[in-house]
Amino acid sequence: MSAVTEERTLRRGGVRALYAGNARAVVGRGLQATRSSNWVVVASGFIEPIFYLLSLGVGLGAYIGTVADASGREIPYAAYIAPALLAVSAMNGAIYDSTWNVFFKMNFAKIYEGMLATSLGPLDVALGEILLALFRGAIYGVGFQFVMQLMGLNLSWWAVLAVPAVMLVAFGFASVGMGVTSYFTTFQQMEWIMFVLMPMFMFSATFFPISVYPEPLQWLVMALPLWHGVELIRGLTTGVSSTEHATRRDDDATGAPRGSPHPRHPARCRASRVRSAGR
């Protein structure tokens, strides 16, 4: 009896039938494949948010000037969208790693069949692929944080925790992405992934505060998973942990009507800048 056959016999049944404790083998194989053929894809995922930051944060930001964060403090527009782009970059990297890559390996290259023919179990394969997505998210986080630091967009020392936050975002999307992809069998079904990602990218308070929406739409936006990642990372890089919920709670505590302008409300701050410019 060979060593592989003996190992598979020993782990037959129970948890050992699913997990052999060797997810690092899947990670090692993925890193080798990335170094030999997929490094361009990884590099493009890092450069894409930098292009957005330069074109919108710097270019368009020159016309917008400053915006108010959740506490009413005026910050540069580039500093406002940079953490959101970091969260989007982590989401895209994790999703593409755990959906399109997994879909191809599972349905066309049949790589997972070869892996499962060894001592590896399904959990080894799943954990290995998720760890690869986390590694990619960490690379994006460290690199983009370095760019933000060079541009002076990290407004708080709490920004050092943005990298673990990026990995948390990547872990969430990678886990869901892999689970959903396991049920897909055609390329037409895979198109639904972009159908879901694009609205989250555009409307999760990425480029403008959530307060621009009517209150019913605000609740809808807050149900999007990316919004929570954006708020988490933005709170760390700007040093403000409160959200629009805190502003509304302050309105209730001070007795101000829900629709009245709050001293820390972004609309009130913009109106103040207009009046100051008129003087």
The 8 nearest C-alpha neighbors of each residue, nearest first, counted from 0:
[[1, 5, 4, 2, 3, 6, 8, 7],
 [2, 0, 4, 3, 5, 6, 7, 8],
 [1, 3, 5, 4, 6, 0, 7, 118],
 [4, 2, 6, 5, 1, 7, 118, 117],
 [5, 3, 7, 1, 6, 2, 8, 0],
 [4, 6, 8, 2, 3, 7, 1, 9],
 [5, 7, 3, 9, 8, 4, 2, 10],
 [8, 6, 4, 10, 9, 5, 118, 11],
 [9, 7, 5, 11, 6, 10, 4, 3],
 [10, 8, 6, 7, 11, 5, 15, 12],
 [9, 11, 15, 16, 7, 8, 12, 6],
 [12, 10, 16, 8, 9, 7, 15, 13],
 [11, 13, 16, 10, 15, 14, 17, 9],
 [14, 12, 15, 16, 11, 17, 10, 18],
 [13, 15, 16, 17, 18, 12, 10, 19],
 [16, 14, 10, 18, 17, 13, 19, 12],
 [15, 17, 11, 12, 10, 14, 13, 18],
 [18, 16, 120, 15, 121, 14, 122, 19],
 [19, 17, 120, 15, 122, 123, 20, 16],
 [18, 20, 21, 119, 120, 15, 123, 118],
 [21, 19, 18, 22, 123, 119, 23, 120],
 [20, 22, 23, 19, 24, 123, 119, 25],
 [21, 23, 123, 127, 24, 25, 20, 126],
 [24, 22, 26, 21, 25, 27, 127, 123],
 [23, 25, 27, 22, 26, 21, 28, 127],
 [26, 24, 127, 28, 22, 23, 27, 124],
 [25, 27, 23, 29, 127, 24, 28, 131],
 [28, 26, 24, 30, 29, 25, 23, 31],
 [27, 29, 25, 31, 26, 30, 24, 32],
 [30, 28, 26, 32, 31, 27, 33, 25],
 [31, 29, 33, 27, 32, 28, 34, 26],
 [30, 32, 28, 34, 29, 33, 27, 35],
 [33, 31, 29, 35, 30, 34, 36, 28],
 [34, 32, 37, 30, 38, 31, 35, 36],
 [35, 33, 31, 32, 38, 36, 30, 37],
 [34, 36, 32, 33, 31, 37, 38, 30],
 [35, 37, 33, 32, 34, 38, 39, 31],
 [38, 36, 33, 40, 39, 34, 35, 32],
 [37, 39, 41, 33, 40, 34, 36, 42],
 [40, 38, 42, 41, 37, 43, 36, 33],
 [41, 39, 43, 38, 37, 42, 44, 33],
 [42, 40, 38, 44, 39, 43, 45, 37],
 [43, 41, 39, 45, 44, 40, 38, 46],
 [44, 42, 46, 40, 45, 41, 47, 39],
 [43, 45, 41, 42, 47, 46, 40, 92],
 [46, 44, 42, 43, 139, 47, 48, 41],
 [45, 47, 43, 49, 44, 48, 42, 50],
 [46, 48, 50, 49, 44, 45, 43, 51],
 [49, 47, 51, 50, 46, 84, 52, 88],
 [48, 50, 52, 46, 51, 47, 53, 45],
 [51, 49, 53, 47, 48, 52, 54, 46],
 [52, 50, 48, 54, 49, 53, 55, 47],
 [51, 53, 56, 49, 50, 55, 54, 48],
 [54, 52, 57, 50, 51, 56, 55, 49],
 [53, 55, 58, 51, 52, 57, 50, 56],
 [56, 54, 59, 58, 52, 57, 51, 53],
 [57, 55, 77, 52, 60, 53, 76, 58],
 [56, 58, 60, 53, 55, 54, 59, 77],
 [59, 57, 54, 55, 60, 61, 56, 53],
 [58, 60, 55, 61, 62, 57, 56, 63],
 [59, 61, 56, 63, 57, 62, 76, 58],
 [62, 60, 59, 64, 58, 63, 57, 56],
 [63, 61, 60, 59, 64, 58, 57, 65],
 [64, 62, 60, 61, 65, 59, 76, 66],
 [65, 63, 61, 60, 62, 75, 76, 66],
 [66, 64, 75, 76, 74, 73, 63, 67],
 [67, 65, 73, 74, 76, 75, 68, 64],
 [68, 66, 73, 71, 72, 265, 74, 69],
 [67, 69, 71, 70, 72, 66, 73, 74],
 [70, 68, 242, 71, 241, 243, 67, 239],
 [69, 71, 68, 72, 263, 239, 241, 67],
 [72, 70, 263, 67, 68, 69, 264, 73],
 [71, 73, 67, 68, 70, 74, 69, 263],
 [72, 74, 67, 66, 65, 71, 68, 75],
 [73, 75, 65, 66, 67, 72, 76, 78],
 [76, 74, 65, 78, 77, 64, 66, 79],
 [75, 77, 79, 65, 60, 78, 66, 56],
 [78, 76, 56, 79, 75, 80, 81, 57],
 [79, 77, 152, 75, 81, 76, 80, 74],
 [78, 80, 76, 77, 81, 75, 82, 74],
 [79, 81, 83, 77, 206, 82, 78, 205],
 [80, 82, 84, 78, 83, 79, 77, 85],
 [83, 81, 85, 233, 84, 232, 80, 86],
 [84, 82, 229, 86, 80, 205, 85, 81],
 [85, 83, 87, 81, 86, 82, 48, 88],
 [84, 86, 82, 88, 83, 87, 81, 89],
 [85, 87, 83, 89, 84, 88, 229, 228],
 [88, 86, 84, 90, 89, 85, 91, 83],
 [87, 89, 85, 91, 90, 86, 84, 92],
 [90, 88, 136, 86, 92, 169, 87, 91],
 [89, 91, 87, 93, 88, 92, 169, 94],
 [92, 90, 94, 88, 93, 89, 95, 87],
 [93, 91, 89, 95, 94, 90, 88, 96],
 [92, 94, 173, 132, 169, 96, 90, 91],
 [95, 93, 91, 97, 96, 173, 92, 176],
 [96, 94, 98, 92, 99, 97, 93, 91],
 [95, 97, 93, 100, 94, 98, 132, 92],
 [96, 98, 177, 94, 173, 101, 176, 95],
 [99, 97, 101, 95, 180, 176, 100, 94],
 [100, 98, 102, 95, 101, 103, 96, 97],
 [101, 99, 96, 103, 102, 98, 97, 104],
 [100, 102, 104, 98, 99, 103, 97, 105],
 [103, 101, 99, 105, 100, 104, 98, 106],
 [104, 102, 107, 100, 106, 101, 105, 99],
 [105, 103, 108, 101, 110, 109, 102, 107],
 [104, 106, 109, 102, 103, 101, 111, 107],
 [107, 105, 103, 104, 102, 109, 108, 184],
 [106, 108, 103, 109, 104, 105, 102, 110],
 [107, 109, 104, 110, 103, 106, 105, 111],
 [110, 108, 105, 104, 112, 107, 111, 106],
 [111, 109, 104, 113, 108, 112, 114, 105],
 [110, 112, 114, 113, 109, 105, 115, 104],
 [113, 111, 115, 114, 110, 109, 116, 105],
 [112, 114, 116, 111, 110, 115, 109, 117],
 [113, 115, 111, 116, 112, 117, 119, 110],
 [114, 116, 112, 117, 119, 113, 120, 111],
 [115, 117, 113, 114, 112, 118, 119, 111],
 [118, 116, 115, 119, 114, 3, 113, 7],
 [117, 119, 7, 3, 6, 120, 19, 116],
 [120, 118, 117, 115, 19, 123, 114, 21],
 [119, 121, 17, 18, 123, 122, 19, 115],
 [120, 122, 124, 17, 123, 125, 18, 119],
 [123, 121, 125, 18, 124, 120, 17, 126],
 [122, 124, 22, 120, 126, 121, 18, 125],
 [123, 125, 127, 121, 122, 126, 25, 128],
 [126, 124, 122, 128, 127, 123, 121, 129],
 [127, 125, 129, 123, 128, 124, 122, 130],
 [126, 128, 22, 25, 26, 130, 124, 125],
 [127, 129, 131, 125, 130, 126, 124, 132],
 [130, 128, 132, 126, 131, 127, 173, 125],
 [131, 129, 133, 127, 132, 128, 126, 134],
 [130, 132, 134, 128, 129, 133, 26, 135],
 [131, 133, 93, 129, 135, 130, 134, 96],
 [134, 132, 130, 136, 135, 131, 166, 169],
 [135, 133, 131, 137, 136, 132, 130, 138],
 [134, 136, 132, 138, 133, 137, 131, 139],
 [137, 135, 133, 89, 139, 134, 138, 166],
 [136, 138, 140, 134, 135, 139, 166, 133],
 [139, 137, 135, 141, 140, 136, 142, 134],
 [140, 138, 136, 142, 137, 45, 141, 143],
 [139, 141, 137, 162, 143, 138, 142, 144],
 [140, 142, 144, 138, 143, 139, 137, 145],
 [143, 141, 145, 139, 144, 140, 138, 146],
 [142, 144, 146, 145, 140, 141, 139, 147],
 [145, 143, 147, 141, 146, 142, 140, 148],
 [144, 146, 148, 142, 143, 147, 141, 149],
 [145, 147, 143, 149, 144, 148, 150, 142],
 [148, 146, 144, 152, 150, 145, 149, 151],
 [147, 149, 151, 145, 150, 146, 153, 152],
 [148, 150, 146, 147, 151, 145, 152, 144],
 [151, 149, 147, 148, 152, 146, 153, 145],
 [150, 152, 148, 149, 153, 147, 154, 78],
 [153, 151, 78, 147, 150, 154, 148, 77],
 [154, 152, 236, 148, 155, 151, 147, 158],
 [153, 155, 237, 236, 152, 238, 156, 151],
 [156, 154, 238, 157, 237, 236, 153, 158],
 [155, 157, 158, 159, 154, 236, 153, 238],
 [156, 158, 235, 155, 159, 160, 236, 238],
 [157, 159, 236, 235, 156, 161, 160, 155],
 [160, 158, 157, 161, 156, 162, 235, 236],
 [161, 159, 158, 162, 163, 157, 164, 235],
 [160, 162, 164, 158, 159, 232, 163, 165],
 [161, 163, 165, 140, 164, 160, 141, 166],
 [164, 162, 166, 165, 161, 160, 167, 137],
 [165, 163, 161, 167, 162, 166, 168, 160],
 [166, 164, 162, 168, 167, 163, 89, 161],
 [165, 167, 169, 163, 164, 168, 133, 136],
 [168, 166, 164, 170, 165, 169, 163, 171],
 [169, 167, 165, 171, 166, 170, 228, 164],
 [168, 170, 166, 93, 89, 172, 167, 171],
 [171, 169, 167, 173, 168, 172, 166, 174],
 [172, 170, 168, 174, 169, 173, 167, 175],
 [171, 173, 175, 169, 174, 170, 176, 94],
 [174, 172, 93, 176, 170, 97, 94, 171],
 [175, 173, 177, 171, 176, 172, 170, 178],
 [174, 176, 178, 172, 177, 173, 179, 171],
 [177, 175, 173, 179, 178, 174, 97, 98],
 [176, 178, 97, 180, 174, 179, 175, 98],
 [177, 179, 175, 176, 181, 180, 174, 182],
 [178, 180, 176, 181, 177, 182, 175, 183],
 [181, 179, 183, 177, 182, 98, 178, 176],
 [180, 182, 179, 178, 183, 177, 102, 184],
 [181, 183, 180, 179, 184, 178, 177, 188],
 [184, 182, 180, 181, 185, 188, 189, 179],
 [183, 185, 182, 186, 188, 106, 102, 181],
 [186, 184, 187, 188, 183, 189, 106, 102],
 [187, 185, 189, 188, 190, 184, 183, 102],
 [188, 186, 185, 190, 189, 191, 184, 183],
 [187, 189, 186, 190, 185, 191, 183, 184],
 [188, 190, 186, 191, 187, 192, 185, 183],
 [191, 189, 192, 187, 188, 193, 194, 186],
 [192, 190, 194, 189, 193, 188, 195, 187],
 [191, 193, 190, 195, 194, 189, 196, 188],
 [194, 192, 196, 195, 191, 190, 197, 189],
 [193, 195, 191, 192, 196, 197, 190, 198],
 [194, 196, 193, 192, 197, 198, 191, 199],
 [197, 195, 193, 199, 198, 194, 200, 192],
 [196, 198, 200, 199, 195, 193, 194, 201],
 [199, 197, 201, 200, 196, 202, 195, 194],
 [198, 200, 196, 203, 197, 202, 201, 225],
 [199, 201, 197, 198, 202, 203, 196, 87],
 [200, 202, 198, 199, 203, 197, 205, 206],
 [201, 203, 199, 204, 198, 200, 205, 220],
 [204, 202, 226, 205, 199, 220, 200, 201],
 [205, 203, 208, 209, 207, 202, 206, 226],
 [204, 206, 83, 203, 207, 80, 201, 202],
 [205, 207, 80, 204, 208, 201, 79, 83],
 [206, 208, 204, 205, 209, 211, 80, 210],
 [209, 207, 204, 210, 211, 206, 205, 68],
 [208, 210, 204, 211, 212, 217, 207, 203],
 [209, 211, 208, 212, 217, 213, 243, 265],
 [210, 212, 209, 208, 213, 207, 217, 266],
 [213, 211, 210, 217, 216, 209, 214, 215],
 [214, 212, 216, 215, 217, 211, 210, 209],
 [213, 215, 217, 216, 212, 218, 210, 219],
 [216, 214, 218, 217, 213, 219, 212, 220],
 [217, 215, 219, 218, 214, 213, 212, 220],
 [218, 216, 214, 220, 219, 215, 212, 221],
 [217, 219, 221, 216, 215, 220, 222, 214],
 [218, 220, 216, 222, 217, 221, 215, 223],
 [221, 219, 217, 222, 223, 218, 203, 216],
 [220, 222, 218, 223, 219, 226, 217, 227],
 [221, 223, 219, 220, 224, 218, 226, 227],
 [222, 224, 221, 220, 225, 226, 199, 203],
 [225, 223, 226, 227, 222, 228, 221, 199],
 [224, 226, 228, 227, 223, 229, 203, 199],
 [227, 225, 203, 229, 228, 224, 223, 221],
 [228, 226, 230, 225, 229, 224, 231, 221],
 [227, 229, 225, 231, 226, 230, 168, 86],
 [230, 228, 83, 226, 232, 227, 231, 86],
 [229, 231, 233, 227, 228, 232, 234, 226],
 [232, 230, 228, 234, 229, 233, 227, 235],
 [231, 233, 235, 234, 229, 161, 230, 82],
 [234, 232, 82, 230, 236, 235, 231, 229],
 [233, 235, 239, 240, 231, 237, 232, 238],
 [234, 236, 158, 157, 232, 238, 233, 237],
 [235, 237, 158, 153, 233, 155, 234, 238],
 [238, 236, 154, 234, 155, 239, 235, 233],
 [237, 239, 155, 235, 234, 236, 157, 240],
 [240, 238, 234, 237, 241, 70, 235, 69],
 [239, 241, 234, 238, 242, 235, 231, 69],
 [240, 242, 239, 245, 69, 70, 243, 234],
 [243, 241, 244, 69, 245, 240, 246, 230],
 [242, 244, 246, 245, 69, 247, 241, 210],
 [245, 243, 247, 242, 246, 248, 241, 249],
 [244, 246, 248, 243, 247, 242, 241, 249],
 [247, 245, 243, 249, 248, 244, 250, 242],
 [248, 246, 250, 244, 249, 245, 243, 251],
 [247, 249, 245, 251, 250, 246, 252, 244],
 [250, 248, 252, 246, 247, 251, 253, 245],
 [251, 249, 247, 255, 248, 253, 252, 254],
 [250, 252, 248, 254, 249, 253, 255, 247],
 [251, 253, 249, 250, 254, 248, 255, 247],
 [254, 252, 250, 255, 251, 249, 248, 256],
 [253, 255, 251, 252, 250, 256, 249, 257],
 [254, 256, 250, 253, 251, 257, 259, 252],
 [257, 255, 259, 258, 254, 250, 251, 260],
 [256, 258, 259, 255, 250, 247, 251, 260],
 [257, 259, 256, 260, 255, 261, 250, 247],
 [260, 258, 256, 257, 261, 255, 250, 264],
 [261, 259, 267, 264, 262, 258, 266, 263],
 [260, 262, 264, 263, 259, 267, 250, 255],
 [263, 261, 264, 267, 260, 268, 71, 265],
 [262, 264, 71, 261, 70, 265, 268, 267],
 [263, 265, 261, 267, 266, 262, 71, 260],
 [266, 264, 268, 67, 267, 269, 263, 71],
 [267, 265, 269, 268, 264, 270, 260, 210],
 [266, 268, 270, 264, 265, 269, 260, 271],
 [269, 267, 265, 271, 270, 266, 264, 272],
 [270, 268, 266, 272, 271, 267, 265, 273],
 [269, 271, 267, 273, 268, 272, 266, 274],
 [272, 270, 268, 274, 269, 273, 275, 267],
 [271, 273, 275, 269, 270, 274, 276, 268],
 [272, 274, 270, 276, 271, 275, 277, 269],
 [275, 273, 277, 271, 276, 272, 270, 278],
 [276, 274, 272, 278, 277, 273, 271, 270],
 [275, 277, 273, 274, 278, 272, 271, 270],
 [278, 276, 274, 275, 273, 272, 271, 270],
 [277, 275, 276, 274, 273, 272, 271, 270]]
